[in-house]
Amino acid sequence: MRLPTLAILAPLAALAVADKLVVEVICIPSLCSYINGQWYSAYGNYWTIASGGCHGAGDTGAPGLQNYCLDFSLNRGHFYFANQGKRCLRVVEYTQTSYSPSQTTFRMVWDEVTCTW
């Protein structure tokens, strides 16, 4: 009995899904807030704390995510899932989504990339 190629490749494709983080950045004239984030993985998407620095597993509900660190000054970060090595993120998109004289909102997308740091 031959299995269709798609049946063989589908489970492998699920393993190759890259993680990413989408952050809503809200700026008033003198300060920006990087609090609201959504983590996307092969398991689904989860609300997360997206401020700079390192965060533990309790800051997101993504299954198996042990910790993650975000460096907004260098637009890069890294994260660890259980039983995996270090994986990295880099900002790949920074788009203004709304503007008023008192507040500007941006969408910041951090995508998984090969670790070089």
C-alpha positions as CSV (number, residue, x, y, z in Angstrom):
1,M,0.0,0.0,0.0
2,R,1.4,3.4,-1.0
3,L,0.8,6.5,1.1
4,P,0.2,9.7,-0.7
5,T,3.1,12.1,-0.6
6,L,1.0,14.7,1.2
7,A,0.3,12.2,4.0
8,I,4.0,11.7,4.5
9,L,5.0,15.4,4.3
10,A,2.2,16.9,6.4
11,P,3.6,15.9,9.8
12,L,7.1,17.2,8.8
13,A,5.6,20.5,7.7
14,A,4.0,20.9,11.1
15,L,7.4,20.6,12.7
16,A,8.8,23.3,10.4
17,V,6.4,26.0,11.4
18,A,8.4,28.9,12.6
19,D,7.4,30.7,15.8
20,K,6.7,34.5,15.8
21,L,5.6,37.2,18.1
22,V,3.4,40.1,17.1
23,V,3.6,43.1,19.4
24,E,1.2,46.2,19.5
25,V,3.3,49.2,20.3
26,I,1.5,52.2,21.7
27,C,3.3,55.5,21.8
28,I,2.4,58.8,23.3
29,P,4.6,61.8,22.5
30,S,7.3,61.0,25.1
31,L,6.9,57.2,25.8
32,C,6.2,53.9,24.0
33,S,4.6,50.8,25.6
34,Y,5.5,47.3,24.3
35,I,3.1,45.4,26.5
36,N,0.5,43.6,24.3
37,G,1.9,40.6,22.4
38,Q,0.6,37.5,20.7
39,W,2.9,34.4,20.4
40,Y,2.3,32.2,17.3
41,S,3.5,28.6,17.3
42,A,2.6,25.3,15.8
43,Y,0.4,24.8,18.8
44,G,-1.7,27.9,18.3
45,N,-1.5,31.5,19.3
46,Y,-1.3,32.9,22.9
47,W,-1.4,36.3,24.5
48,T,2.0,37.2,26.1
49,I,3.9,39.9,27.9
50,A,6.0,41.6,25.2
51,S,8.0,44.1,27.2
52,G,11.8,44.1,26.9
53,G,13.9,41.8,28.9
54,C,13.5,38.1,29.8
55,H,10.3,36.3,30.7
56,G,9.5,32.9,32.2
57,A,7.0,30.3,31.0
58,G,4.2,32.0,33.1
59,D,4.2,35.1,30.8
60,T,2.7,33.1,27.9
61,G,0.5,30.1,27.6
62,A,2.4,28.5,24.7
63,P,2.9,24.8,25.6
64,G,6.5,23.9,26.3
65,L,7.8,27.5,26.0
66,Q,10.4,27.7,28.9
67,N,11.5,31.4,28.6
68,Y,12.1,34.1,26.1
69,C,14.1,37.4,26.0
70,L,13.4,40.5,23.9
71,D,16.0,43.2,23.2
72,F,14.1,46.2,21.6
73,S,17.3,48.2,21.2
74,L,18.8,45.6,18.9
75,N,15.5,44.3,17.5
76,R,16.3,40.7,18.4
77,G,15.5,38.1,20.9
78,H,15.8,34.4,21.7
79,F,13.6,31.7,23.3
80,Y,13.8,28.1,24.5
81,F,11.2,25.4,24.2
82,A,11.5,22.3,26.4
83,N,14.1,19.8,25.1
84,Q,15.3,22.2,22.4
85,G,18.3,24.5,21.9
86,K,18.2,28.3,21.7
87,R,16.0,29.7,18.9
88,C,16.1,33.3,17.8
89,L,13.7,36.1,16.8
90,R,14.4,39.3,14.8
91,V,12.1,42.2,14.0
92,V,11.0,41.8,10.4
93,E,8.2,44.4,10.2
94,Y,7.4,47.6,12.0
95,T,4.2,49.3,10.6
96,Q,2.2,52.3,11.8
97,T,-1.4,51.2,12.3
98,S,-3.0,54.3,13.6
99,Y,-2.2,57.9,14.4
100,S,-3.7,60.8,16.4
101,P,-2.0,63.9,17.9
102,S,-1.9,62.2,21.3
103,Q,-1.1,58.6,20.4
104,T,0.5,56.5,17.6
105,T,0.1,52.7,17.3
106,F,2.5,50.4,15.6
107,R,2.5,46.6,14.7
108,M,5.9,45.0,15.3
109,V,6.5,41.4,14.0
110,W,9.3,39.3,15.4
111,D,9.9,36.3,13.2
112,E,12.1,33.2,13.9
113,V,15.5,33.4,12.2
114,T,18.7,31.5,12.4
115,C,20.7,32.4,15.5
116,T,23.8,34.4,14.8
117,W,24.3,35.9,18.3
